[in-house]
Every structure is written in C-alpha cells, then in structure tokens.
Amino acid sequence: LETLKEIITSEKYQEILKQIEIYNQEQEEYKKMEDIYKMWMEEEENYDAAYEDGVEHGEKNKTLDIAKNLLKQKVDINTIASATNLSIKEINALR
C-alpha cells in the first residue's frame, strides 16, 4: 500500500487507499479478538474440566471416609460395598 500511495496522486484514489488501510486494520483487530476469544474458551474448558475433577475427587474421598467409619462400627463389608458402591477390594484397602 505504501508504494501505491507514492504512485497514486489523485485524491479520489488516495481516499480509496485510506479505506483499504482501515479495512485491513479492522480485519487485523477482528482476528486478534477472535484469537482472544478462542483462548478464553479453551481456558474456560480447562477450568470446567479441573472443577469436575475436583468434585469427583471430593466425592470419592467422602465415600472413602464413610466406608472407614462404617468399618470402625463393624458394619458388614458387603453392606458397606452396597451402600457406597465401592468394591470389596477398595474397602479392604481401607483397613
């Protein structure tokens, strides 16, 4: 565009070149905003996945704590397995 500016001396064409420059700048800004939006969406997806992992981890820990307490109360292992959805092996590992 700089070379065209030097060659074209007509005001009408100079104005057209200005409009082209503005359009190009707008396209660059649009691309930057699009990139920022994509990064934001990826970050949000990562946050959601980390949150879900944390919730799952917390639920599993709570279930293990309940199973430990039931073992201390001498509750039958099969009953604990049924109530907590833990395997017999997982419950035995808590002893």
N, C-alpha and C positions, 0 to 999 in steps of 0.2 A: 504493500500500500504506500509506503514511503516513496518508492520510485514513481508510482503513478501520480502522487501529489506533485512531484517535481515536473512531470511531463505535462499534466493537465493544468491548464491555466484558467479555463472557463470557470466562472463562479458556480454555474449550474452543476458541472461535473464535480467541482470541489465539494459542494454540498452533498452530492451522492456519495462521495468517498467518506465524508463525515458520518453519514448514516450507516454505511457499511462498517465503519470502525465501531460505532455504537452497538450495532447488531452483534459484531464479533465479541465485544466486551460483555454484552448481555449473555451470550452463549457461554462464555467462559465462567461468568458468575453462576449461571444456571448449573453448569457442570460441577462447580465447586459445591453448590448447595446440594446437588444430587449425591455427591460423594460423602458429604457430611451426614446426610440422611441415611445413607447405606451403613455408615459406620455406627450411627446411633442405633439403627435397627439391630445390627449384629451385637452391639453392646447390651441391648435390651434382651435379646435372645439368650446371651450368655448369663445375664443376671437371672432370668427366669429359670434357666437350667440349674444354676447354682442354688437358687431358692428351693426348687423342687428336691434337689439332692439333700439339702439341709433338712427339709421337712421329713423326707424318707428316713434319714439318719436319726432324727429325733424320735420318730415313731418307733423305729426299731429298738432304740435304747430304752424307750418307755416300756415296750413289750418285754424286753430282757429283764428290766427291773421288776416288773410284775411277776414274771416267771421265777426270779430269785426269791421274791417274797413268798410266793406260794410254796416253793421248795422248803423254805425255812419253817413254814407252817405244816410241813409233812403232807402236803396235798399230793395225791397220786400223779405220777408223771404223765399217764395217758390223759388224765383230766386237764393237766396244765397244757399239754400239746393241743388238745381240743379247744381250750379256751383262748390260747394265744396264737394258734396256727404256726407254732414253732415245731420243728422236728424233735423226735426223742433225742437224737444226737446233739442238737443245739442245747436242749435242756440239760442233758448230762454234762455238757461242757461248762455249764454254769456252777456245777458243784465244786 
